[in-house]
Amino acid sequence: MWLTFVSKSIIINKGEKMKLNYLLPDKEATENCDGSRTKLRKHSWLAGGQIRKSIDGSVGVEFFCKRCERRYWHFFNPEEYETYKNILGKVA
């Protein structure tokens, strides 16, 4: 399986974007999605494209669920962001 970095998301094989649930707190990562037919599937979080750096050095990244389009902002400390910046995108 080849991973290619395109437009701040990971693309896997046939253009499917990889879920980024593992980067978020358990509450958001494991919450059931209202956009699924059975309401039993979990949210499928992708990077939303907006990234903001705060005064204290933390970096806020917008995520959205590809099923229900719910938005969620998560703030990473500078070390966490350095680890995941290739996946999430770079701060302007």
C-alpha positions as CSV (number, residue, x, y, z in Angstrom):
1,M,0.0,0.0,0.0
2,W,1.5,3.3,-1.1
3,L,0.9,6.5,0.8
4,T,1.0,9.8,-1.0
5,F,0.7,13.2,0.7
6,V,-1.7,15.4,-1.2
7,S,-3.5,18.5,0.0
8,K,-3.1,18.0,3.7
9,S,-4.6,14.6,3.8
10,I,-3.3,11.1,3.2
11,I,-4.5,9.5,0.0
12,I,-4.7,5.7,0.0
13,N,-4.8,3.8,-3.3
14,K,-8.0,4.8,-5.2
15,G,-8.2,8.4,-3.9
16,E,-9.8,7.4,-0.5
17,K,-8.7,9.6,2.4
18,M,-7.4,8.0,5.5
19,K,-9.3,8.6,8.7
20,L,-7.5,10.7,11.3
21,N,-9.5,9.5,14.3
22,Y,-6.4,8.3,16.1
23,L,-5.2,12.0,16.4
24,L,-8.3,13.1,18.3
25,P,-9.4,12.6,21.9
26,D,-11.4,9.4,22.6
27,K,-14.7,11.2,22.9
28,E,-14.6,12.6,19.4
29,A,-12.8,9.6,17.9
30,T,-15.3,7.0,19.2
31,E,-18.6,9.0,19.1
32,N,-21.3,7.6,16.9
33,C,-22.0,9.6,13.7
34,D,-25.6,10.8,12.9
35,G,-24.7,10.7,9.2
36,S,-24.5,6.9,9.1
37,R,-27.6,4.9,8.1
38,T,-27.7,2.8,11.3
39,K,-26.3,5.6,13.6
40,L,-23.9,2.9,14.9
41,R,-20.8,3.9,12.8
42,K,-18.2,6.2,14.2
43,H,-17.3,9.6,12.8
44,S,-14.7,9.5,10.0
45,W,-12.5,12.5,10.7
46,L,-10.4,14.2,8.0
47,A,-8.2,17.3,8.1
48,G,-10.4,20.3,7.2
49,G,-7.6,22.5,5.8
50,Q,-7.7,25.3,8.3
51,I,-4.6,25.5,10.6
52,R,-4.0,28.2,13.2
53,K,-1.1,28.9,15.5
54,S,-1.8,30.4,18.9
55,I,0.4,32.7,21.0
56,D,1.5,30.0,23.3
57,G,2.8,27.9,20.4
58,S,0.0,25.4,20.2
59,V,-1.4,24.7,16.7
60,G,-5.2,24.4,16.1
61,V,-6.3,22.1,13.3
62,E,-9.8,21.9,12.0
63,F,-11.2,18.4,11.4
64,F,-14.5,17.4,9.7
65,C,-16.5,14.2,9.5
66,K,-16.9,13.0,5.9
67,R,-20.3,11.5,6.7
68,C,-22.1,14.2,8.6
69,E,-19.8,17.2,7.9
70,R,-19.5,18.0,11.6
71,R,-16.6,20.3,12.4
72,Y,-14.1,20.0,15.3
73,W,-11.1,22.0,16.3
74,H,-8.2,20.2,18.1
75,F,-5.1,22.0,19.5
76,F,-1.8,20.1,19.4
77,N,1.2,21.2,21.4
78,P,4.3,22.1,19.3
79,E,5.9,18.7,19.7
80,E,2.8,16.8,18.6
81,Y,2.3,19.1,15.7
82,E,5.9,18.6,14.5
83,T,5.2,14.8,14.5
84,Y,2.0,15.1,12.4
85,K,2.6,18.2,10.3
86,N,3.1,16.2,7.0
87,I,-0.3,14.7,7.5
88,L,-2.1,17.9,8.7
89,G,-0.4,20.6,6.7
90,K,1.9,23.4,7.5
91,V,1.2,26.6,9.4
92,A,1.4,29.7,7.1
